Amino acid sequence: MSKKTPPASAKRNTPSAARPKAKPPTAPRGPKGPQSPATGDARPASPEGDRIAKVLSRAGVASRREAERMIAEGRVVVNGTTIDSPALNVSGSDRIVVDGKPLPTAEAPRLWLYYKPNGLVTSNSDEKGRKTIFDALPEDLPRVMTVGRLDLNSEGLLLLTNDGGIKRQLELPSTGWLRRYRVRINGRPQDHQFEPLRKGMVIDGEQFQPMIVSLDRQQGANAWLTIGLREGKNREIRRALADIGFSVNRLMRISYGPFQLGTLKEGEVEELRPRVVRDQLGLAAPEGGEDTTKKPQRPTRGPRKAPGKGPAKGPGKPAQGQPGGRAQEQRAQYGPNSRSSGTAGKAGAGKPGGGKPPSGKPSFGKPAAKGGAKGGRFGKKPQG
């Protein structure tokens, strides 16, 4: 007799113990980590920490953009592996070597005021072989980066910092800090001629935001202006004035937000006190409540000037007629985040052939009280 094949229903009714056991589901695998650019081996993702370019910038090695170029050139090694992409997070436990040297420990943020002379290029190097500001800075100054730029033929206040995060923070348009300039133009202008600058302009397809312009006084064939703006496009003031028919023959920046040129002489450098830097930038105080950084040195001049040999004069009273320390004027000039109004120093006094800038009038708004607000480089903080 031949065996009968059991019906399909019988198979369905077979006890589960008689059926082969299904394989247990395997746990889902996590995302594959990035591959090492040198070996191609997978390495675990590093979500914690900061981007390598940011870490290099905070350590004062280079700006973020320069750090990315250094990484692409194979000059950075992390944990023994040469990297060629900035898409990597690192923490304090990672070993970082740049150009064969261990990454230095990040210093506390520091900020310097520098009176940039006319005729220097604001860059680390110049393809035309022109002299840069780094050729003229004191040799005892640590590695610093510039906050923004000043044109070759512009002079005045330039901020220097050892911290790439501060540099980026101060350069962002969203910071909204007012930058004020004393400008000398050729001609006999009338105040109404500057209305296009006050309303905003479009030059060669580029939008210029409204500027604050005051006509201070006429001096022979030239006129002195005070101009304030909150963004710094290339040659913005010169291009805007040229568009309405005036040529600039002298341009000096006298303030950058609450930081003032004050009594600095041409070529001098002055470091701000750590507490002032923290207050103005909203940085946290160091642990223990005390400053661990070195005491700022007095202004120094020239590339080989020994520390402490510069002029011993501290910041004195502000120039007569410059803006005072009223909270309302401060918010209008420096933005809602400013904690200090500041005072402007004398601009261009004693410069051969330059002529004295106008005095006796405030740069913006109503005339301030005679002598301005006390406090030297910074005015009193607004109460409340």
SESE-611288 format. One line per 4 residues: number of its first residue (from 1); their letters; for each residue x, y, z of N, C-alpha, C. Coordinates in steps of 0.05 Angstrom, whole numbers, plus 32768, in hexadecimal, padded with zeros to 4 digits. Layout:
N
NUM> A> X/Y/Z/X/Y/Z/X/Y/Z | ...
This chain:
384
1> MSKK> 8011/7FE8/8000/8000/8000/8000/8012/8019/8000 | 8009/802C/7FF0/8018/8045/7FF0/800F/8058/8006 | 8022/8066/8011/801B/8079/8026/800B/8091/801A | 7FF8/8099/802A/7FE8/80B0/8022/7FF5/80CA/802B
5> TPPA> 7FF5/80DC/8019/7FFF/80F7/8021/7FEC/8105/8033 | 7FF5/810E/804A/7FE2/811C/805C/7FD8/8136/8050 | 7FBF/813B/8055/7FB4/8154/804A/7FC3/816D/8054 | 7FBF/8183/8045/7FCC/819C/804D/7FC3/81A6/8068
9> SAKR> 7FAA/81A0/806F/7F9F/81A9/8089/7FAE/819B/809F | 7FB7/8183/809A/7FC5/8174/80AF/7FE0/8182/80B5 | 7FEC/818C/809F/8005/819A/80A4/8001/81B3/80B4 | 7FEB/81C0/80AF/7FE6/81D9/80BE/7FE0/81D3/80DB
13> NTPS> 7FD5/81BA/80E0/7FCE/81B3/80FC/7FE5/81A6/810B | 7FFC/81A3/80FE/8012/8196/810B/801B/81A7/8122 | 8020/819A/8139/8029/81A9/8151/8043/81BA/814A | 8045/81D0/8158/805C/81E2/8152/8076/81D5/8159
17> AARP> 8076/81C2/816C/808F/81B5/8173/809A/81A5/815D | 8087/819B/814B/8091/818B/8135/809C/819B/811E | 8095/81B5/811D/809F/81C6/8108/80BB/81D1/810E | 80CB/81D5/80FA/80E6/81E0/8100/80E4/81FC/810B
21> KAKP> 80F4/8201/811F/80F4/821B/812C/80FF/8231/811A | 80F1/8248/811A/80FB/825F/810B/8113/826B/8119 | 8125/8277/8109/813D/8284/8115/8134/829D/8124 | 813E/82A1/813C/8137/82BA/814A/8140/82D2/813B
25> PTAP> 8130/82E7/813C/8138/8300/812D/8152/830B/8139 | 8163/8314/8127/817C/831F/8130/8178/833D/8136 | 8188/8346/8149/8185/8362/8150/818F/8374/8139 | 8181/838A/8134/8189/839B/811E/81A5/83A7/8123
29> RGPK> 81B5/83A8/810F/81CF/83B3/8111/81CE/83D1/8111 | 81E0/83DD/8120/81E0/83FA/8121/81ED/8405/8108 | 81EC/841F/8105/81F8/842B/80ED/8216/8427/80EC | 8220/8422/80D5/823D/841E/80D2/824C/8438/80D6
33> GPQS> 8260/8437/80E6/826F/844F/80EC/827F/8458/80D4 | 8289/8471/80D4/8298/847C/80BD/82B2/846C/80BA | 82BB/846B/80A2/82D4/845D/809C/82EC/846F/80A0 | 8301/8463/80A9/831A/8471/80AB/8324/8479/808F
37> PATG> 832A/8492/808A/8333/849B/8070/834D/848E/8068 | 835D/8486/807C/8377/847B/8076/8376/845D/8070 | 8367/844E/8080/8367/8431/807D/834D/8426/8071 | 8337/8436/8072/831E/842C/8068/830F/841B/807C
41> DARP> 831A/8415/8093/830D/8405/80A7/82F7/8415/80B5 | 82E2/8407/80BC/82CC/8415/80C9/82D4/841B/80E6 | 82CC/8432/80EF/82D2/8439/810B/82B8/8443/8117 | 82B4/8440/8131/829B/8448/813D/8296/8466/813A
45> ASPE> 827C/846D/8137/8275/8489/8134/827C/8498/814E | 8282/84B1/814B/8289/84C1/8162/8276/84D9/8164 | 825D/84D4/816E/824A/84EA/8170/8252/84FF/8185 | 8261/84F7/8199/8268/8509/81AE/8280/851A/81A6
49> GDRI> 8284/8530/81B4/829B/8541/81AE/8294/8556/819A | 82A9/8562/818E/82A6/8577/817A/82B4/8570/8161 | 82AC/857D/814B/82B9/8579/8132/82D7/8580/8134 | 82E7/8571/8126/8304/8574/8128/830D/8590/8120
53> AKVL> 8300/859C/810C/8308/85B7/8103/8302/85CB/8119 | 82EC/85C7/8127/82E5/85D9/813D/82F9/85D7/8154 | 8301/85BE/815A/8315/85B9/8170/832F/85C7/8169 | 8338/85C4/8150/8351/85D0/8148/834F/85EF/814A
57> SRAG> 8338/85F9/8142/8334/8616/8143/8334/8620/8160 | 8326/8612/8172/8325/861B/818E/8341/8619/819B | 8352/8607/8192/836D/8604/819D/8380/8619/8191 | 8376/862A/817F/8386/863F/8174/8399/8636/815E
61> VASR> 8394/861E/8153/83A6/8615/813D/83A0/8624/8123 | 8387/8627/811D/837F/8635/8104/8361/863A/8106 | 8357/864A/80F3/833A/864E/80F1/832E/8633/80E7 | 8314/8631/80E8/8306/8619/80E0/830C/8613/80C2
65> REAE> 830A/8627/80B2/830F/8623/8095/832C/861B/8090 | 833F/8627/809E/835B/8620/809B/8360/8603/80A5 | 8352/85FD/80BC/8355/85E2/80C7/834B/85CD/80B4 | 8335/85D2/80A6/832B/85BF/8092/833F/85BB/807B
69> RMIA> 834D/85D1/8073/8362/85CE/805E/8379/85BD/8069 | 8380/85C2/8082/8396/85B2/808D/838F/8594/808E | 8376/858E/8094/836D/8572/8095/836E/8566/807A | 8365/8575/8066/8365/856B/804A/8382/8566/8040
73> EGRV> 8395/8575/804B/83B1/8571/8043/83BF/855B/8052 | 83B0/854E/8064/83BB/8537/8073/83CE/853F/8089 | 83CA/8557/8095/83DC/8560/80AA/83D1/855B/80C6 | 83BA/854E/80C8/83AE/8549/80E2/83AB/852B/80E7
77> VVNG> 83B4/8521/80FE/83B3/8505/8105/83A2/8502/811E | 838F/84F0/811E/837E/84EB/8135/8381/84CE/813E | 838A/84CA/8156/838E/84AF/8161/839F/849E/814E | 83B4/84AA/8143/83C6/849B/8132/83BE/8498/8115
81> TTID> 83A7/84A3/810D/839D/84A0/80F2/839C/84BC/80E5 | 83A8/84BF/80CE/83A7/84D8/80BF/838B/84DB/80B3 | 837E/84F1/80B7/8363/84F5/80AD/8364/8509/8096 | 8351/8507/8084/8350/8519/806D/8334/8525/806A
85> SPAL> 8323/8522/807E/8308/852D/807E/8301/853A/8099 | 82F5/8551/8099/82EE/855E/80B3/82D5/8553/80BF | 82C8/853F/80B2/82B0/8533/80BC/82B6/851F/80D2 | 82C1/8528/80E8/82C9/8517/80FE/82C6/8526/8118
89> NVSG> 82B9/8519/812B/82B7/8525/8146/82CD/851A/8158 | 82D9/852A/8168/82ED/8522/817B/82E7/852C/8197 | 82F2/851F/81AA/82EE/8527/81C6/8309/852A/81D4 | 8308/8530/81ED/8321/8534/81FC/8332/851C/81FE
93> SDRI> 8327/8504/81FA/8337/84EB/81FC/8346/84E5/81E3 | 833F/84F2/81CD/834C/84ED/81B3/8368/84FA/81B2 | 837B/84ED/81A6/8396/84F8/81A2/8398/8505/8187 | 839C/851F/8187/839D/852E/816E/83B9/8539/816A
97> VVDG> 83C4/8535/8152/83DE/853F/814B/83DC/8550/8132 | 83E7/8568/8133/83E6/8579/811B/8403/8580/8113 | 840A/857A/80FA/8425/857E/80F0/843A/8571/8102 | 8434/855A/810C/8447/854B/811C/8449/8553/8139
101> KPLP> 8438/8567/8142/8439/8570/815D/841E/856C/816A | 841E/8563/8184/8404/855F/8192/83F4/8579/8193 | 83DA/8577/8192/83C9/858F/8193/83CC/859C/81AE | 83D2/85B6/81AE/83D5/85C4/81C8/83BA/85C6/81D6
105> TAEA> 83BC/85C8/81F1/83A4/85CB/8201/8397/85E6/81FB | 837D/85E6/81F7/836E/85FE/81F1/8371/8613/8207 | 8378/862B/8200/837B/8640/8214/8360/864D/8219 | 835F/865D/822F/8347/866C/8234/8344/8681/821D
109> PRLW> 832B/8688/8216/8327/869B/8200/8333/86B6/8208 | 8342/86C2/81F4/834F/86DC/81F8/8348/86EE/81E0 | 8349/8708/81E5/8341/871B/81D1/8354/8733/81D3 | 835E/873C/81BC/836F/8754/81BB/8363/8769/81A9
113> LYYK> 8369/8782/81AF/8363/8799/819E/837D/87A1/818F | 837B/87A5/8175/8392/87AB/8165/838B/87C2/8153 | 839D/87D6/8153/839A/87ED/8141/83A9/87E6/8127 | 839A/87DD/8113/83A6/87D5/80FA/83AE/87EE/80EA
117> PNGL> 83C8/87F0/80E3/83D1/8807/80D3/83C7/8804/80B6 | 83C8/881A/80A8/83C1/881B/808C/83D8/880C/807C | 83D0/87FD/8067/83E4/87F1/8056/83EB/87D5/805D | 83DE/87C8/8071/83E3/87AC/8078/83CC/879B/806F
121> VTSN> 83D2/8782/8066/83BE/8770/805D/83B5/875F/8075 | 839A/875C/8077/838F/874C/808D/838D/872F/8085 | 83A3/8721/8085/83A3/8704/807E/83BD/86F9/8088 | 83BE/86DE/808A/83D7/86D1/8093/83ED/86D3/807F
125> SDEK> 83E7/86D4/8065/83FB/86D7/8050/83EE/86E5/8039 | 83FE/86F0/8027/83F4/86FE/8010/8402/86F5/7FF7 | 83F2/86EE/7FE3/83FE/86E3/7FCB/840E/86F7/7FBB | 840A/8711/7FC1/8419/8726/7FB4/8432/872F/7FC3
129> GRKT> 8436/8722/7FDA/844E/8728/7FEA/844C/8741/7FFA | 8434/874B/7FFE/8430/8763/800E/8432/875D/802C | 8439/8770/803C/843C/876D/8059/8421/8769/8066 | 841F/8755/8078/8406/8750/8085/8407/875A/80A2
133> IFDA> 83F0/8759/80AF/83EF/8762/80CB/8400/874F/80DD | 8402/8736/80D5/8411/8723/80E5/842F/8727/80E3 | 8438/8736/80CF/8454/873F/80CE/845A/8755/80E1 | 8445/8764/80EA/8448/877B/80FA/8440/8777/8117
137> LPED> 8433/8760/811D/842A/875C/8139/8442/8755/814B | 8441/875B/8165/8456/8755/8177/845D/8737/8177 | 8476/8730/8179/847E/8714/8178/8476/8704/8190 | 8471/8711/81A7/8469/8703/81BF/844B/86FD/81BF
141> LPRV> 843D/8705/81AB/8420/86FF/81A9/841C/86E2/81A1 | 840A/86D3/81AE/8405/86B7/81A5/83F8/86B7/818A | 83F3/869F/8180/83E6/869C/8166/83CA/86A7/8169 | 83C2/86BA/8157/83A8/86C7/8159/839B/86C6/813D
145> MTVG> 8381/86CA/813D/8371/86CD/8125/8363/86E7/8125 | 835E/86F2/810D/8350/870C/810C/8332/8707/810B | 8324/8719/8118/8307/871A/8116/82FF/872C/80FF | 82F7/8720/80E9/82F2/8730/80D1/830B/873B/80C5
149> RLDL> 8308/874F/80B4/831E/875A/80A5/831C/8779/80A4 | 8332/8785/809D/8333/87A1/8095/8342/87A2/807B | 8338/87B3/8068/8345/87B5/804E/8362/87BF/8051 | 8371/87BB/803B/838D/87C4/803A/8390/87E1/8041
153> NSEG> 837E/87F2/8037/8380/880F/803B/836E/8819/8051 | 8365/8807/8062/8355/880E/807A/8365/880A/8093 | 835F/8818/80A8/836D/8817/80C1/835A/8815/80D8 | 8365/8813/80F0/8354/8814/8108/8352/87F9/8116
157> LLLL> 833C/87F6/8124/8338/87E0/8137/8335/87C5/8128 | 8345/87B2/8130/8343/8796/8126/8345/8784/813F | 8331/8773/8142/8331/8761/8159/8341/8748/8152 | 8351/873E/8166/8361/8726/8163/8358/8713/817A
161> TNDG> 8358/86F9/8174/8350/86E5/8188/8360/86CB/8184 | 8362/86BC/8199/836F/86A2/8197/835B/868B/8195 | 8341/8693/8194/832B/867F/8195/831B/8680/817B | 831A/866A/816C/830A/866A/8154/82ED/866D/8158
165> GIKR> 82E3/8663/816F/82C6/8666/8175/82BE/8683/8179 | 82CF/8693/8186/82CA/86AF/8189/82CB/86BD/816E | 82DF/86B6/815F/82E1/86C3/8144/82C7/86BF/8134 | 82BE/86A6/8134/82A5/86A0/8125/828D/86AF/8130
169> QLEL> 828B/86AF/814B/8275/86BD/8158/8274/86DA/8151 | 828A/86E8/8151/828B/8704/814C/8287/870B/812F | 828D/86F9/811D/828B/86FE/8100/826F/86F8/80F5 | 825F/86E9/8104/8245/86E2/80F9/8233/86FA/80F7
173> PSTG> 8225/86FE/80E0/8213/8715/80DD/81FD/8715/80F3 | 81F6/86FD/80FD/81E1/86FC/8111/81E9/8709/812C | 8204/870C/8130/820D/8719/8148/8203/8735/8149 | 8202/8743/8132/81F6/875D/8130/8205/8774/813E
177> WLRR> 821F/8771/8143/822D/8786/814F/8233/879C/813C | 8230/87B5/8145/8234/87CC/8134/8252/87D2/8131 | 825B/87D7/8119/8277/87DE/8114/8277/87FB/810A | 8287/880C/8118/8286/8828/8111/82A1/8831/8105
181> YRVR> 829F/8843/80F1/82B6/884C/80E2/82B6/886A/80E1 | 82CE/8876/80E1/82D1/8892/80DB/82DB/8893/80BE | 82CE/88A2/80AD/82D3/88A1/8090/82D7/88BD/8087 | 82ED/88C2/8078/82F2/88DC/806B/82EE/88D9/804D
185> INGR> 82DD/88EA/8042/82D7/88E9/8025/82DE/8904/8019 | 82E3/8903/7FFF/82E9/891C/7FF0/82D0/8928/7FE6 | 82CC/8942/7FEB/82B4/8950/7FE1/82A6/895F/7FF7 | 8290/896C/7FF0/8280/897B/8002/8263/8970/8002
189> PQDH> 825F/895A/800F/8245/894D/800E/8230/895B/801F | 8217/8955/8018/8200/895D/8028/81F4/8944/8035 | 81E8/8948/804C/81DF/8931/805C/81CB/891F/804C | 81BA/892C/803C/81A6/891C/802E/81B2/890A/8019
193> QFEP> 81CB/890F/8011/81D7/88FE/7FFD/81DD/88E2/8007 | 81DD/88DE/8021/81E3/88C4/802D/81CA/88B3/8032 | 81B3/88BD/8029/819A/88AD/802E/819B/8891/8021 | 81A7/888E/8009/81A8/8873/7FFE/81B7/885F/8010
197> LRKG> 81CC/8869/801E/81DA/8857/8030/81C9/8850/8048 | 81B9/8863/8051/81A8/885E/8068/8191/884C/8062 | 8188/884B/8049/8172/883A/8041/817A/881F/8038 | 8194/881B/8032/819E/8802/8026/81A1/8804/8008
201> MVID> 81B5/87F7/7FFE/81BB/87F9/7FE1/81C0/87DE/7FD5 | 81BE/87DD/7FBA/81C5/87C6/7FAB/81DA/87CF/7F96 | 81F3/87C4/7F99/8209/87CC/7F87/8213/87B3/7F7A | 8212/87B3/7F5F/821B/879C/7F4F/820E/8782/7F58
205> GEQF> 81F4/8785/7F5E/81E4/876D/7F66/81E8/8765/7F83 | 81F8/8773/7F92/81FD/876C/7FAE/81EE/877F/7FC1 | 81DF/8774/7FD4/81CE/8783/7FE6/81DF/878D/7FFE | 81DE/87A8/8002/81EB/87B4/8019/81D5/87BC/802D
209> QPMI> 81D8/87B4/8046/81C5/87BB/805A/81C7/87D8/8061 | 81B1/87E4/806C/81B2/8800/8074/81C9/8806/8087 | 81D5/881D/8083/81EB/8826/8094/81E2/883E/80A5 | 81F0/8843/80BB/81EB/885B/80CB/8201/886F/80C2
213> VSLD> 81F8/8886/80B7/820B/889A/80AC/8206/88B5/80B9 | 821B/88C2/80C3/8219/88DD/80CD/822F/88EE/80C0 | 8228/8905/80B6/823B/8918/80AB/8245/8929/80C2 | 825E/8926/80C9/8268/8934/80E1/8272/8950/80DB
217> RQQG> 8284/8954/80C8/828D/896F/80C3/829D/8970/80A8 | 829F/8988/809E/82AF/898D/8086/82CA/8997/808F | 82DF/898D/8082/82FA/8995/8088/8308/899A/806D | 8308/89B2/8065/8314/89B9/804B/8305/89AC/8034
221> ANAW> 8314/899E/8024/8307/8990/800D/82FC/8975/8014 | 82FF/896D/802E/82F6/8952/8037/82E0/8955/804B | 82D0/8940/804F/82BB/893E/8063/82BF/8925/8073 | 82B9/8927/808D/82BC/8910/809F/82A0/8905/80A5
225> LTIG> 829E/88EA/80A3/8285/88DC/80A9/828A/88C8/80BF | 8275/88C0/80CD/8275/88A9/80DE/8260/8895/80D3 | 8269/887D/80CE/8257/8869/80C1/8257/8850/80D2 | 823F/8846/80D7/823B/882D/80E6/822D/8818/80D5
229> LREG> 8237/8800/80D7/822A/87EA/80C8/822C/87D0/80D9 | 821B/87BD/80D2/821A/87A4/80E1/8223/878C/80D1 | 822D/8790/80BA/8238/877B/80AA/8251/8786/809C | 8263/8775/8095/827C/877F/8089/8282/8772/806F
233> KNRE> 8276/877B/805A/827C/8770/803F/8295/877E/8034 | 82A1/8772/8020/82BA/877B/8015/82B8/8798/800C | 82C8/87AA/8017/82C9/87C6/800F/82AD/87D3/800E | 829D/87CC/8021/8281/87D5/8021/827E/87F3/8022
237> IRRA> 828B/8800/8034/8288/881D/8037/8293/882B/801F | 82AA/8823/8015/82B6/8830/7FFE/82A4/882D/7FE5 | 8299/8816/7FE1/8288/8811/7FCA/826E/8820/7FCC | 8262/8822/7FE4/8249/8830/7FE7/824C/884E/7FE3
241> LADI> 8262/8859/7FED/8267/8876/7FE9/826E/887C/7FCC | 827D/886A/7FC0/8284/886F/7FA4/826B/886E/7F92 | 8257/885F/7F9A/823E/885C/7F8B/822E/8876/7F8B | 8232/8887/7FA0/8224/88A1/7FA0/8237/88B8/7F9A
245> GFSV> 824F/88B1/7F90/8260/88C6/7F85/8276/88D1/7F97 | 827D/88C2/7FAD/8292/88CC/7FBF/82A8/88B7/7FC1 | 82C1/88C1/7FC3/82D8/88AF/7FC6/82E3/88B1/7FE3 | 82EA/889B/7FEE/82F4/8899/8009/8313/889C/8008
249> NRLM> 831E/88AF/8018/833B/88B1/8019/8346/88AA/8035 | 8334/88A3/8048/833D/8898/8061/8326/888A/806F | 832B/8872/8079/8316/8862/8086/8322/8854/809F | 8316/8859/80B5/8320/884F/80CF/8309/8842/80DF
253> RISY> 830D/8829/80E7/82F9/881D/80F9/82FF/8825/8115 | 82EB/882F/8123/82EF/8838/813F/82E1/8827/8153 | 82D0/8814/814B/82C3/8802/815E/82B8/87EA/8150 | 82B7/87D4/815F/82AB/87BB/8156/8299/87B1/816D
257> GPFQ> 827F/87B7/816B/826E/87B2/8182/8276/87C3/8199 | 8279/87B6/81B1/8281/87C6/81C9/829F/87CB/81CA | 82AF/87C0/81B9/82CC/87C2/81BA/82D4/87DB/81AA | 82E4/87EC/81B7/82EB/8807/81AD/8309/8809/81A7
261> LGTL> 830F/8819/8192/832B/881F/818C/8337/882F/81A2 | 8328/8842/81AD/8331/8851/81C4/834A/8861/81BF | 835E/885E/81D1/8377/886D/81CF/838E/885D/81C3 | 8388/8846/81B8/839D/8837/81AB/83AB/8847/8195
265> KEGE> 83C5/8844/8194/83D4/8851/817F/83D8/883D/8168 | 83DF/8847/8151/83E3/8836/8139/83F7/8820/813E | 83F0/8807/8139/8401/87F0/813D/8401/87E4/8158 | 83F3/87F0/816B/83F2/87E6/8187/83DE/87CF/8189
269> VEEL> 83E4/87BD/819D/83D3/87A6/81A3/83CD/87A8/81C1 | 83B4/87A4/81C9/83AD/87A3/81E5/839A/878C/81EA | 83A0/877C/81FE/838F/8765/8205/837A/876E/8219 | 8361/8764/8214/834B/876A/8227/834D/8757/823E
273> RPRV> 8343/8760/8255/8343/874F/826D/832F/8738/8269 | 8336/8720/8274/8325/8709/8270/8308/870E/8279 | 8304/871D/828E/82E9/8721/8298/82DA/8732/8284 | 82E7/8746/8277/82D9/8756/8263/82D1/8745/824B
277> VRDQ> 82E3/8733/8243/82DD/8721/822C/82C5/8710/8233 | 82C4/8704/824B/82AE/86F3/8253/8294/8703/8254 | 8295/871B/825F/827C/872B/8262/8271/8733/8247 | 8283/873B/8235/8279/8745/821B/8270/872E/8209
281> LGLA> 827C/8716/820C/8275/8700/81FA/8263/86EC/8207 | 825C/86F0/8221/824A/86DE/822E/8256/86C3/8234 | 8270/86C2/8239/827E/86A9/823F/827C/86A1/825C | 827E/8688/8262/827D/867E/827E/8297/8685/828C
285> APEG> 8295/868A/82A6/82AD/8690/82B6/82BC/8676/82BA | 82D7/8677/82BD/82E6/865F/82C2/82DF/8652/82DD | 82E4/8638/82DF/82DE/862A/82F8/82EE/8636/830F | 82E2/8638/8326/82EF/8644/833D/82E9/8662/8340
289> GEDT> 82DE/866E/832A/82D6/868A/832C/82ED/869D/8329 | 8305/8694/8321/831C/86A5/831E/8328/86A2/8303 | 8334/86B8/82F9/8340/86B6/82DF/835B/86A7/82E1 | 835F/8695/82CE/8378/8686/82CE/838A/868F/82B7
293> TKKP> 8381/86A3/82A7/8392/86AD/8292/83A5/86C2/829C | 83B9/86C7/828C/83CC/86DC/8293/83C0/86F7/8293 | 83CA/8709/82A3/83C0/8724/82A4/83C6/8732/8289 | 83B3/873F/827D/83B8/874B/8263/83CE/8760/8264
297> QRPT> 83DE/8760/824F/83F4/8772/824E/83EB/878E/8244 | 83FB/87A2/8249/83F5/87BC/823F/83FA/87BC/8221 | 83F0/87D1/8213/83F3/87D1/81F6/8411/87CF/81EE | 8416/87BF/81DA/8431/87BD/81CF/8431/87C5/81B2
301> RGPR> 8447/87CE/81A8/8449/87D8/818D/8460/87CA/817F | 845C/87C3/8166/8471/87B9/8155/8476/879B/8159 | 8484/878E/8146/8488/8772/8147/849B/8768/815C | 84AD/8779/8166/84C2/8770/8179/84C0/8780/8192
305> KAPG> 84AA/878A/8199/84A7/879A/81B1/84A3/8787/81C9 | 84B3/878B/81DE/84B1/877A/81F5/8498/8780/8204 | 848B/876D/8211/8472/8772/8220/8477/8787/8236 | 8464/8799/8238/8465/87AD/824D/8474/87C6/8244
309> KGPA> 8480/87C7/822C/848F/87DE/8223/847E/87F2/8214 | 8466/87EB/820F/8454/87FD/8200/844C/8815/8211 | 843C/8827/8206/8433/883E/8215/8425/8836/822E | 842B/8843/8244/841F/883C/825E/8404/8849/8262
313> KGPG> 83FC/8859/8250/83E2/8867/8254/83CC/8853/8251 | 83BA/8853/8264/83A2/8843/8262/838C/8852/8254 | 8376/8844/824E/8360/8852/8241/8355/8868/8252 | 8354/8880/8247/834B/8897/8256/832E/889D/8251
317> KPAQ> 8327/88B6/8254/830B/88BE/8250/8305/88BD/8232 | 82EC/88B7/822B/82E5/88B6/820E/82E7/88D1/8202 | 82E9/88D1/81E7/82EA/88EB/81D9/82D0/88FA/81DD | 82D2/8914/81DE/82BB/8925/81E4/82A6/8921/81CE
321> GQPG> 828D/891D/81D7/8278/891B/81C5/8273/88FF/81BA | 8282/88EB/81C3/827D/88D0/81B9/8266/88C4/81C9 | 825A/88AE/81BF/8242/88A3/81CC/8247/889C/81E9 | 8233/88A0/81FA/8235/889A/8216/822C/887E/821C
325> GRAQ> 8226/8878/8235/8220/885D/823D/8203/8858/8243 | 81F1/8867/8237/81D5/8862/823B/81CC/8848/822F | 81BB/8839/823D/81B2/881F/8234/81A3/8821/821A | 8193/8835/8216/8184/8837/81FD/8196/883B/81E5
329> EQRA> 81AA/884D/81E8/81BC/8851/81D1/81CD/8838/81CD | 81D3/882A/81E3/81E4/8812/81E0/81D5/87FD/81CF | 81BB/87F8/81D5/81AC/87E4/81C7/81A9/87EC/81AA | 81A6/8806/81A4/81A4/880E/8188/81BD/880A/8179
333> QYGP> 81D4/880E/8186/81EE/880D/8178/81F9/87F1/8177 | 81F8/87E1/818D/8207/87C8/818E/81F5/87B0/818E | 81DB/87B3/818D/81CA/879B/818C/81C0/8794/81A8 | 81AC/8782/81AA/819F/877C/81C4/81B1/876C/81D6
337> NSRS> 81C6/875F/81CC/81D7/874E/81DD/81EE/875C/81E9 | 81F2/8775/81E2/8209/8784/81ED/8206/878A/820A | 821B/8788/8219/821A/878E/8236/822A/87A7/823D | 8235/87B4/8229/8245/87CC/822E/8243/87DF/8217
341> SGTA> 8242/87F8/821D/823F/880C/8207/8259/8814/81FB | 826D/8817/820C/8288/881E/8201/828A/883B/81FA | 82A2/8844/81F6/82A8/8860/81EE/82BC/8860/81D8 | 82BB/8873/81C6/82CE/8874/81B0/82E5/8887/81B7
345> GKAG> 82FD/8880/81AE/8314/8891/81B3/8318/88A4/819C | 832D/88B4/819D/8333/88C7/8188/833D/88B7/8170 | 8332/88BD/8159/8339/88AF/8141/834B/88C0/8130 | 8363/88B7/812B/8375/88C3/8118/8383/88DB/8122
349> AGKP> 8381/88E2/813B/838F/88FA/8145/83AD/88F6/8143 | 83BA/890A/8138/83D7/8909/8137/83E2/88FA/811F | 83D1/88F0/810E/83DB/88E1/80F6/83E3/88F5/80E1 | 83FC/88F3/80D7/8405/8907/80C4/83F4/8908/80AB
353> GGGK> 83EB/8920/80A4/83DC/8923/808C/83C0/8919/808D | 83B8/890D/80A4/839E/8901/80A5/8388/8915/80AD | 8390/8929/80BD/837C/893B/80C6/836D/892F/80DE | 8363/8940/80EF/8354/8935/8106/8337/8930/80FF
357> PPSG> 832D/8919/8107/8311/8914/8103/8300/8928/8112 | 82E7/892A/810B/82D6/893D/8119/82D2/8936/8136 | 82CE/8949/8146/82C8/8945/8162/82B2/8957/816B | 82A7/8952/8182/8292/8963/818C/8276/895A/8185
361> KPSF> 8273/8945/8175/8259/893B/816E/8259/891D/8173 | 8242/8913/817C/8241/88F6/8180/823F/88E8/8165 | 8248/88CF/8164/8246/88C0/814B/822A/88BC/8142 | 8219/88B4/8155/81FD/88AF/814F/81EC/88B9/8165
365> GKPA> 81D3/88BF/815F/81C0/88C7/8174/81C5/88E2/817F | 81B9/88E8/8197/81BB/8902/81A3/81D7/8905/81B0 | 81DF/891F/81B3/81F9/8924/81C0/81FA/8918/81DC | 8210/890B/81E2/8214/8901/81FD/821E/8917/820F
369> AKGG> 821E/8911/8229/8229/8924/823C/8246/8928/8238 | 8250/8940/823F/826C/8947/823A/827E/8932/8248 | 8291/8928/8238/82A4/8914/8242/829B/88F8/823F | 8281/88F3/8238/8277/88D8/8234/8275/88C9/824D
373> AKGG> 8271/88AF/824B/826E/889D/8262/828A/8896/826D | 828C/8894/8287/82A5/888B/8292/82A9/886D/828E | 82C2/8865/828F/82C7/8849/828E/82DC/8841/827A | 82E9/8854/826C/82FF/884E/825A/82F5/883E/8242
377> RFGK> 8301/8826/823E/82FB/8817/8226/82DD/880F/8225 | 82D1/880A/823B/82B5/8802/823C/82A6/8814/824E | 828D/881A/8247/827C/882B/8258/8270/881A/826F | 8261/8828/8280/8254/881A/8295/823E/8808/828A
381> KPQG> 8239/87F1/8298/8224/87E0/8290/8209/87ED/8296 | 81F5/87EA/8284/81DB/87F5/828A/81CE/87E6/82A1 | 81C1/87F6/82B3/81B4/87EA/82CA/8199/87DE/82C2 | 8193/87C8/82CF/8179/87BB/82CA/8179/87AA/82B2
